[in-house]
Amino acid sequence: MQPKKLKRYLLRFDDLCPTMNWPMWSEIEAILVAQQICPILAVVPDNHDPVLQVGPPAEGFWEQVRLWQQRGWTIAMHGYQHRYVTQSAGLVARRRKSEFAGLRSEQQEDKLRRGMKIFRQHGIQSQVWIAPGHTFDEATVELLPEVGIRIINDGYFRFPYRDANGMMWVPQQLGGFRPVPSGIWTICHHHNEWTPADLRRFRMDVERHRNQIWSLDEAVKAFRSHHSAWSARLCTSPNLSYYFIHALLKAWRHGYSVLQTGRRFFNTSL
């Protein structure tokens, strides 16, 4: 199949840290293991965000992260301390609240190096960047390769691409499963807020779409040589890209519903 005809989902979970919702995560993890899915896990190196202090800190957190890594799951660096300190939206986000965007380069570099140092101290190797709140700027992107980051999972566009400086951009557009056209569609989950009903829905969605779920490694491999000036422009024009993707999904949803109705009509009429 040609890469541009692919339709695949990537599963991403944000805000993993010692004080997250561990009872819910245990249920989610069991589903991922049973279905042999390799998700993207956005791990906060040194969480200082009180919003993410959902429960008591878990002992052996970094042992658990190493276990995820050994399974082949993607560990992404999710900022440094998950503390919003500026009112800047940066490159790809629409809201103005950031841990990185708008800071001087030397301040950003210090945070990036501190976060990566924590990862390395605990035996975690990561080449993937996921910014808290989706907010980072040009300075962040320029600094990421200096700490070993080569992949950014963010932005509203359809297919991964490699930019002129060699950075791989993989889009993140969805908050849940839904009918989609061809593309690589990253679904971002925030399990700290989940209810039992959310877990049941996730289990059913994963079972229904399992054959269309990829790992990040598979997506990067399929598009490693793909360059796209249009995707780059769309990615860094957040208002335009947001409305473009949502209009595309709305149109696709409408067409999908018409198709499904037609199929049901003809199937019941035969």
C-alpha positions in Angstrom: 0.0 0.0 0.0 1.2 3.5 -0.8 1.9 5.6 2.3 -0.5 8.3 1.2 -3.3 5.7 1.1 -2.7 4.4 4.6 -5.2 5.0 7.4 -3.6 4.2 10.8 -4.1 5.3 14.4 -1.4 5.9 16.9 -2.3 5.7 20.6 -0.7 8.3 22.9 -1.1 8.8 26.7 0.0 12.0 28.2 1.0 13.1 31.8 2.6 9.9 33.0 4.3 10.6 36.3 4.5 9.1 39.8 1.3 10.7 41.1 -1.0 9.9 38.1 -4.2 7.8 38.3 -2.5 4.4 38.7 -5.7 2.2 39.3 -7.0 3.4 35.9 -3.7 3.0 34.2 -3.4 -0.6 35.4 -6.6 -1.4 33.5 -5.4 0.5 30.4 -2.0 -1.2 30.5 -3.6 -4.7 30.6 -5.6 -3.9 27.5 -2.5 -2.6 25.6 -0.5 -5.7 26.6 -3.4 -8.1 25.7 -3.8 -6.4 22.3 0.0 -6.2 21.7 -0.2 -2.4 21.1 2.9 -0.2 21.4 1.6 3.2 22.5 3.4 6.5 22.9 3.8 7.4 26.5 4.5 11.1 27.4 6.5 10.9 30.6 7.1 14.1 32.7 10.7 14.0 33.9 10.2 16.0 37.1 6.5 16.8 37.7 5.7 19.9 39.6 2.2 20.4 38.3 -0.3 20.0 41.1 -3.1 19.2 38.6 -1.2 15.9 37.9 -1.0 15.0 41.6 -4.0 12.7 41.4 -2.8 10.2 43.9 0.1 9.3 46.2 3.5 8.9 44.4 4.1 5.4 43.2 7.3 3.6 44.4 9.4 2.2 41.6 8.0 4.6 39.0 11.2 4.6 36.9 11.4 0.8 37.1 8.0 0.8 35.5 9.1 3.2 32.8 12.0 1.0 32.0 9.6 -2.0 31.7 7.5 0.0 29.2 10.7 0.8 27.3 11.7 -2.9 27.2 8.4 -3.8 25.7 9.1 -1.5 22.8 6.7 1.2 23.8 7.7 4.7 22.8 8.8 6.9 25.8 8.5 10.6 24.9 9.8 13.5 27.0 6.8 15.5 28.1 8.4 18.8 28.9 10.4 19.1 32.1 8.2 19.9 35.1 4.9 20.4 33.4 4.7 24.0 34.8 3.1 26.7 32.6 5.2 29.9 33.0 4.4 32.0 29.9 1.4 33.2 28.0 2.7 32.2 24.6 1.1 29.7 22.2 4.2 29.1 20.1 4.2 27.2 16.8 1.4 24.7 16.7 -1.0 25.4 19.6 -4.0 27.7 19.8 -4.0 28.4 23.5 -1.5 30.7 25.2 0.0 28.8 28.1 3.4 27.2 27.9 6.3 25.7 29.8 8.7 26.6 26.9 7.3 28.9 24.2 8.4 32.5 24.7 11.3 31.8 27.0 14.9 32.7 26.0 16.8 29.9 24.3 19.2 29.5 27.2 16.3 29.0 29.6 14.7 26.4 27.3 18.0 24.6 26.8 18.5 24.3 30.5 15.0 22.7 31.0 15.6 20.3 28.1 19.0 19.2 29.4 17.7 18.8 32.9 14.8 16.7 31.6 17.0 14.5 29.5 19.5 14.1 32.3 16.8 12.7 34.5 15.8 10.3 31.8 19.3 9.1 31.3 20.0 8.7 35.0 17.1 6.2 35.1 18.1 4.4 31.9 15.5 5.9 29.7 16.4 6.8 26.1 14.0 9.0 24.2 14.1 10.7 20.8 10.5 12.0 20.9 9.2 15.4 22.1 5.7 16.1 23.4 5.3 19.5 24.9 2.9 20.2 27.7 -0.2 21.9 26.3 1.2 21.4 22.8 3.1 24.7 23.2 6.7 25.2 22.0 8.4 27.6 19.6 11.1 27.8 17.0 13.8 28.0 19.6 12.6 24.7 21.1 12.7 23.0 17.8 16.2 24.2 17.1 17.4 23.0 20.5 15.8 19.5 20.5 18.5 17.8 18.4 21.1 19.0 20.8 19.6 16.8 23.5 19.0 13.9 21.1 15.3 14.6 20.2 14.6 13.8 16.5 10.8 13.4 16.5 8.0 15.8 17.4 4.5 14.3 17.9 2.2 17.3 17.5 0.3 19.5 14.9 -2.8 19.3 12.8 -2.0 17.7 9.5 -2.4 14.3 8.0 0.9 12.6 7.2 4.3 12.6 9.0 7.0 14.5 7.2 10.7 15.4 7.7 11.6 19.0 7.7 14.6 20.8 6.1 16.6 20.3 9.2 15.9 16.6 9.5 13.3 16.8 12.3 10.5 14.2 11.9 7.0 15.6 12.6 4.2 13.2 13.3 0.7 14.8 13.7 -1.6 14.6 16.7 -5.1 15.5 15.8 -7.7 13.4 17.8 -9.0 13.0 21.3 -10.7 9.6 20.6 -11.5 7.1 17.9 -13.6 8.3 15.0 -14.0 7.5 11.3 -11.2 9.2 9.4 -9.8 9.4 5.8 -6.3 8.2 4.9 -3.6 9.6 7.2 -1.7 8.9 10.4 -4.0 9.9 13.2 -2.6 10.2 16.7 -5.2 9.9 19.5 -4.1 11.7 22.6 -5.6 10.3 25.9 -5.5 11.8 29.3 -6.3 8.9 31.6 -6.2 10.8 34.8 -9.7 12.0 34.1 -11.2 8.7 32.9 -14.3 7.1 34.3 -15.2 3.4 34.1 -17.4 4.3 31.1 -14.3 5.8 29.4 -12.4 2.6 30.0 -15.1 0.4 28.5 -15.3 2.6 25.5 -11.6 2.5 25.0 -11.6 -1.3 25.3 -14.3 -1.6 22.6 -12.6 0.9 20.3 -9.3 -0.9 20.5 -10.9 -4.2 19.8 -12.8 -2.7 16.8 -9.8 -0.9 15.3 -6.9 -3.1 16.3 -5.8 -3.9 12.7 -5.5 -0.1 12.0 -3.4 0.7 15.1 0.3 1.3 14.5 3.3 2.1 16.7 5.2 5.3 16.3 8.1 3.4 14.9 6.0 2.0 12.1 4.7 5.4 11.2 8.2 6.9 11.2 9.6 4.1 9.1 6.8 4.4 6.5 7.3 8.2 6.1 11.0 8.6 6.9 11.8 10.1 3.5 8.6 12.1 3.1 9.0 15.9 2.7 6.0 18.2 2.4 6.1 22.0 2.3 2.3 22.0 2.6 2.3 19.9 5.8 5.0 22.1 7.2 3.0 25.2 6.5 -0.2 23.7 7.8 1.5 22.4 10.9 2.8 25.8 12.0 -0.4 27.7 11.2 -2.5 26.5 14.1 -5.8 28.3 13.4 -5.8 27.3 9.7 -4.7 23.7 10.4 -7.2 23.2 13.2 -10.2 24.3 11.1 -8.9 22.5 8.0 -8.6 19.2 9.8 -11.9 19.6 11.6 -13.7 20.5 8.3 -12.1 17.5 6.7 -13.2 15.2 9.5 -16.7 16.6 9.5 -17.0 16.1 5.7 -15.6 12.6 6.0 -18.0 11.8 8.8 -20.9 12.9 6.8 -19.8 10.9 3.8 -19.1 7.9 6.0 -22.6 8.1 7.6 -24.2 8.2 4.1 -22.2 5.2 3.0 -23.1 3.2 6.1 -26.8 4.1 5.7 -26.7 3.0 2.1 -25.0 -0.3 3.0 -27.6 -1.0 5.6 -30.4 -0.2 3.2 -29.1 -2.5 0.5 -28.2 -5.3 2.9 -31.7 -5.3 4.4 -33.4 -5.0 1.0 -31.7 -8.0 -0.5 
